[in-house]
């Protein structure tokens, strides 16, 4: 367009949203991205209030429309952490009048109250309004205010939260009047009910490597046109992570006739949702197959000699070069030098996988019931001995940590074999969990 001109708001909004969220998100400065989140939030609320987007079809059941209302208002409250405010209290007080008028009994405006009380009361208000625990998934952030209860979202933390899509782990269960009456017995506590189904296995916690801890390749020599040994070490460690994960998924798949390691790998990475990220499933299958190939197959690619050359020029402790590390180094050599067909695409796919697993831990879950040992992903803060629980009113499993007679909320989880009500047989024989 040359010179001044105008276009309709909706066309501008649609185009900007597409460019920012779907095309250039990684290239944007933080302020621009946060500004677009604010515009998107206001547009969503306008549609909600006008009733435009509550239902996509006149044939929708009343429950579907009600679920959309819950999704709309919860997602908009999630995004307030991206809005600018001089006081952290205003992340809640700024939407107080709007949410109250829409039926959510937000805490009264009082700047003398502790922030933890304000945020906790807003969380309880959302749970009581929705009859669900959906808002709890926003409590998983890496830079939380330590004064907040573990189950309370930190709306002043503008870092990304761990995303968890909605599923049907508890067969669309909702909190009833008795649950809501006992929900918030004392300040800082949340009383919920559910079923303990598993324990996070000790050796089974794998944190996806964002910074390498490997000591190999520590010399100053150039590794045949590779000027960044740090990137090489991280690539090797990530390949080791993927291979270990693939072994666990292979063992899990052997207990189920309708699954394969590659399919379950894809399931974990996409949290069980259809995704445009892995449209080329043939490439994905090649990639998962490639990282688990035998030594003989790798040698045929000529990458083994390069890996051995790297090892020979290395000045670190030779004992660090285990057989598995050498195998992963060989695979990294084949990928980084693109000696494999579609090698560049595989590296692009690896970077996509990095995005999907960032701030997550892959966990092995030992059964407390009857299902076999399984695999899942959850917030990176989890550790061995944490419990996997199905809570009434939550659509996904959660990880809780026991402390005396109360429990700490760690985060929601995506656990294979638990996401579609397989271990939820009604609301009988549930335990009570007091979250602090």
N, C-alpha and C positions, 0 to 999 in steps of 0.2 A: 504494500500500500504506500503510495506517495502522497505526502501532505496529510492534513487532518482528516479525520473520519470517525465514524462510530459503527459499532456492530452490536447486535442484541446481547444482553448480559448472559443469557443461557448459552449462546454459542461461544462466547469468550470463556465462560467458566468450563464448559465441556472440553474445549481445546486446551486450556491451561492445565486442567486436571490430567488429561491424557499425556501431555508433554512432560509434566513434572513427575507424576507417579509412575507412568508406564515406560518412559523413554530416557529421561535424563536425571533420574533421582540421584545417582552417584556423583554427578557432576555439579550439583547445585550447592551453593553455600547454605549453611545451616539456617540462616535467617529467612531466605527465600522459601525453603521447604516448610519451616514453621508457619510462615505467613499463609501458605497454601492450605495447610492443615486447618488453620482458623477459618478460612473462607469455606472450606469443605464442611466443617462442623456447622457453620451458620446456615449453609444451604440445606444440609440434612435436617436441621431443626425447623427451618421454614417448611420443608416438605412434610415433616411430621405433624406440625401444627395445622397445616392446611389439609392433611389427610391424603395427600397425593401418593405417598409411597408406603402407606401402611399395608396395602394389599396389591398384589400384582394381578389378581384375578377376582372376578365377582363370585367365583365358585370356591374361594378359599374358606376353610372352616374357621370358626371363631377363634379356636386355639392357635391357628397359624397366624392370624392377624395380631393376636395378643403377644405371641412370641416375637413378632416383628417390632412391636412397640418396645418390648424389653431390650431387644438388640439395638434399636435406634438410640434410646436414651442412655443405655450403658456405654455404647461405643462413643457417643458424644462426650460423656463424662470422662471416658478414657483419654480423649484428646485434649482435655483442658491443660494437661501438663505441657503442651506446646504453645499455650497462649502466654502473652507477656503480662506480668503483674508485679507491682512493687512490693506487695505483701503476699506471703505464701497462703494466707487465709483466703485470699480473694480467688484462688483456684476453685474454691467451693462457694464462697459468698457471691462471686460474680455471676453465678448461675442460680442463686438461691431463689429469686423471685420467679424465674421461669420454671424451674423444676417444681417448686411448691405449687404453682398454678396448674401444673400438669399432674398433680396428685402425689408427688414424692415429698414426704415430710422432712425436708432438709433441716439441719440444726439452725436455730435462731442466730442471727448475726450478733456476735459478741467478740470483739477483738481482744478482750482480756482473758479469754479461755485459752488453754494450751492447744497447740496445733494438733497434738495427738488426739485430743477429745473431739475436735472439729472433724478431722478426717475419719475417725472411728464412727462417729454419729452419722456422717454422710454415708458410710459403707452400710451401716445397719439400716438406714432409711431406704437405700436401694434394694437391699435384700427383702425388707418387709413389703415394699411396693411391688417387687417382681415375683415374690414367692420362690426365688431361685438364688443360687450362690454364684451366679455368673460373674459378678463383680470381683470375686476373689482372685480370678486369674490375673487381674491387674496388680496384685500385690507382689509379683515376682520381678523386682528390679535390682540391679547390681549396686546402686548408689543410694539405698534407702536411708531415710532419717532413722537412726537407731531408737529414737524415742517412740516410734510408732509400734502398735501391736503388729505381730507377724502377719495377721490376716487383713491388714488395712493397706490399701494402695497409697503410695506416696505421690500425690498429684503435684508436688513441687519438684520432683525429679524428672527433668526433661529428656532423660536418656530413654532408649527404646525398651519397652517391656517385652518379656518373653511371650510370643504369640502362641495361642492355643485355639484351634478351631473347635466349634461345637460338635459334639457327637451324641451318642445315645447310651452311654455307659450305664446309666441307672434307669433306663426305659422311660425317659421323659418325666421322671419323678419331680414333684413340687413340694415345697414346704407347706404343711397344713397349719391350722390355727394354733394347735398345741405347740408345734415347732416354733412358730413365730412368737408365741407368748413367752417361751423359755429361751429365746434367742440370745438375749443380752443381759444376763443375770447381774453382772457387776461391771464396773468400769474396766475396760481393757480386755474383757473376755467375750468370746462368742461360743455359744453352746450349739452343737450340731450333732446329728446322728448319722450312722453309716455302718459299713461292714469292712473290717480289716481283711484284706485278701492276699497280701504279700509283703515280703521284706526285701529291701535292697541288699543284694549279695555283696559280701566284702570285696573279693577280687573283681567284681563285675561292674565297677563304676569307672567309666572311661570319659575323661574330659577332653573334648575336641581341642587339639593343640592350636592355639593362636600365636604363641611364641615358643620356639623350639627350646627344649631342654637338653638336646643331644650335645655331646662333647666332641663328636667326630668332626673331621674336616676343619680342624681349628688352625691349620697352618696358613701361611701367607701366599702360598703358591696359587697361581691361577689354575682353575680346573677346566682346561681345554675350552677356552672362550666363554667360560661361565664366571663372571666377575662378582657374583653374589653368593658366597657360600652360605650365608644366613638363610636365603630363600631355598637353597638346596636342602639344607638340614631340615627346614620346616616341611618341605615337600616329602622328604623321606619319612619324617615322623607321622605325617598325615596318611601316607600310604600304609604305614604300620597300623595306624588306627583303623583304617578301612578294612584291612585284612583281618584283624581281630574281630571287628564287628561282623564281617561276612562269615567268619567261622561260627560265631554265636547264632547268626540267623540261619545258617545251614543246619545246626543242631535243632533249632526251633522248628524249622520247616519239616524235619524228619518226623515230627509228631503230628503233622497236619497233611492230609492228602491233597488239599486244594491250594497249597502255597509253594513258593520257591524262594531261595535266598534273595534273588534279584527283585522279585515282586515285593517282598517284605522290606528290603532296603528302600525301595521307592516309597513304600507305605510310611516308613519312619520319616524320611526326608520331607515328604509332603504333608505329614500329619494326617494321612488318610484322605486327603482331598484331591480332586482332580486339579491338575496344574498345568499351565503353559510352559513351566520351567523345563520339563522333561518331555517335550512333544516328540522328540526323536528317540523313541524307546529302543530302537535298534542300536543307536549310539550308546545309550545307557547300559544295555546288556553287554555290549562290547567292553565298555569301561569297567563294569563290575567283574566281568570275566577276566579282563586283562590284569587287574591288580591281584588276582589269585592264580595266575598261570604258573606252571611248573618251571623249575630251573632250566630244564632242557629247552622249553619253548622260548624262554627269555634269551638263552645263549644263541639261538638261531637268529636273533635280531642284531647281534653284534654289540649289545649293550653291556654284556658282562665284562668285556675287556676294558671298557671305559670305567666301569665301577671299580675294577681292580686297580686301574691306573690312579683313580682318586684315592683309593685306600693306600697305595704305595707311597703317594706324595704326602700323606697325612702325618702330622707330628703328634697326634693325640695318642692315648693309651691303646695299644692294639687289642686289648681285651674288650674294648667298647664295641669292636666289630664282631658282633654275634652273627650267626648264620642268618637270622631273620633280618637284621639290619643290612647285611650285604645283599640279601634278596630284595629288600625295599629300595636300596640304593641303585640296584640294577634296573628296577622298574622306573625309578626316577630318571635315570640316565636315558632310558628309551623314550620317556615322555618329554623331557626337557629338550632333547636334541631332535625331537620329532622324527625319530627313526621308524615310528610306527605309523601306518596309514591312519589319517584323521587325528594325528597326535595333537595338533593345535586345538582342535575341537574338544579333545579330551581334557586338555588343560583348562579350557573355558568352562567345561562341565564341572571340573574340580573346583573352580572358583565359585560356581553356583552352589555346590554342595557346602562349601565353606560358609556362605551366607545363611543357608538353612540350618546349620548346626551351631552357629555362633551363640555363645552364652548357654549352651546346652550340655548336659551330660547324657551319655548313653548308659543305661543301667540294665543289669540282669536282675530279674525279680524271682525270688523263690516263693513258691506257693504256700499260703496258709490254708488253702482249701484243697481243691482237687485238680486244678489245671496244671499243666507242666511248667517247668521253668521257662520264662519268657524274657523278651527284650523290650525296652522302651526308651523314650527320651523325656527328660524333664529339666528343670532349672539347674544350672551348673553348680549351685550351692549344695546339692544333695550329697550324702555320704553313706557309707556302709552302715547298715542297721536301721536306717529310716524305713518307715512303714508306708505301704501303698494301700490306700483306703478308697472305697466308693462311698461318697457322701450323698445322702438324699438331697436333691435339689441341684446337684452339679452334673453336668453332662459329660464329664471326663474324670478319670481317677485323679487323686491328689496324693502328694507325698507329704507325710507328717513326721515330726520328730518328737519323741516322747521326752518329757522332763518332769520327773516326779509324778504328780497327778494331772498335769496339764500337757498340752501338745502345742508345738510350734508349727505353723504353716510354712512349708518350704516352697511348694508351687504345684501347678497342675502338671499332669503327665499324659503322654501318649504311649500306651502299653499294648503291645500286640496281644490279641485274645481277650481284651477287656473293654473295647471301645463300643461295642454294640449290644450290651446287656448280657453277654455270655455268662457273667458271674453275678448277675443281679436277679435274684429269684423272689422278688417282692420285698416288703418292708418289715417282715418278721425277723426276730433275733438280731436286731441292730444294736450296736454299741453306741454309747454317748462319748463324744470327744469335746473337751473344753479347750478351745484355742486361745492362746494368750498373745 
